Amino acid sequence: MFKFGAVLTGGLTAIMVTLNGILAGNLGDFIALIIIHIVGLVTAGAIILIKKKKFVFKKDIPFYYFTGGAIGVFLVLFNNITFNAIGVSLTLALGLLGQSVAAIIIDNFGLIGIKATRFDKRKIVGFGIIFAGIVFMIIGS
Amino acid sequence: MLYIFMAFVAGWLIVLSMIFNSNLAKRIGIFQSTLINYTVGLFVSGLLAIIMNNRINIGLIEFNSIPWWVYLGGFVGVAIVSASNYIIPKIPVIYTTLLVYVGQLTFGLTLDYWSGLPVSRNRLIGGVLIVLGLLYNFRIDQINTGEAEYDSSI
């Protein structure tokens, strides 16, 4: 049941990229970014109000912990631009490849506070298959 | 080619924002960190719009010209954060990438078809190959760790 939930979460991601992409295609990239973040902010605020969560204040949080939101803006911007150029499935497939490469580098060298885990060279085969899949998707688009 | 590179870079941004966000969420809770996330994001979006001198004076007609549900992307984003927060701890972690990608691919191809991109044979083959590649690396992780440990590189 939870495994189906994980599949559904992936489906929701595809829906989100499509909706945001259509919005950006109609209203322009930067207006779309503002609207998307207002709607997200209101939703998150409503959840906190409904669940009556107490606000926690902590002083010793490093500044860079707060940069996730700023990085997210460029993520949404890039997704919106590529959605309108190459569609949602190729956008997500390339995102998966980029994600894997970034994760390998971060894990292998133990960057930004992540415990170093050596890359298993046997996985090159898997990545080769994934890469071939992406080439097929690009040809088919 | 530029778009292909851009979509690839978006993958790096996913990893970076996930690491920073989960660190923040561990400190102050998932919903509060999401709220901060969108607040910072809104500020940066506004700044970008000003810097890029984007036309802010869009008329009401333009806002009304698209169906209401197109505006729900931000809502779906928060739904994804909540759902992941609930579901992901309950399944073996090395399954996650695989299952989430299967969802992205099936919904992605359907939505592409719906927005006018045909599901060609090569696109289907490509999607299946990606899943097979993920499965292969997933097996290696299973052998290495006995499903015990998490390796985010699959």
Interface residues (C-beta under 8 A of the other chain):
Chain A: F2 K3 G5 A6 V7 L8 T9 G10 G11 L12 T13 A14 I15 M16 T18 L19 N20 I22 L23 N26 L27 G28 D29 F30 I31 L33 I34 I35 I36 H37 I38 V39 G40 L41 V42 T43 A44 G45 I47 I48 K51 K53 F55 V56 K58 I61 Y64 Y65 F66 T67 G68 G69 A70 I71 G72 V73 F74 L75 V76 L77 F78 N79 I81 T82 A85 I86 G87 V88 S89 L90 T91 L92 A93 L94 G95 L96 L97 G98 Q99 S100 V101 A102 A103 I104 I106 D107 I112 G113 I114 T117 F119 D120 R122 K123 V125 G126 F127 G128 I129 I130 F131 A132 G133 I134 V135 F136 M137 I138 I139 G140 S141
Chain B: Y3 I4 M6 A7 F8 V9 A10 G11 W12 L13 I14 V15 L16 S17 M18 I19 F20 N21 N23 L24 R27 I28 G29 F31 Q32 S33 T34 L35 I36 N37 Y38 T39 V40 G41 L42 V44 S45 G46 L48 A49 M52 N54 R55 I56 I58 E62 F63 S65 I66 W69 V70 Y71 L72 G73 G74 F75 V76 G77 V78 A79 I80 S82 A83 S84 Y86 I87 I88 K90 I91 Y95 T96 T97 L99 V100 Y101 V102 G103 Q104 L105 T106 F107 G108 L109 L111 D112 S115 L117 S120 R121 N122 R123 L124 I125 G126 G127 V128 L129 I130 V131 L132 G133 L134 L135 Y136 N137 I140 N144 D151 S152 S153 I154
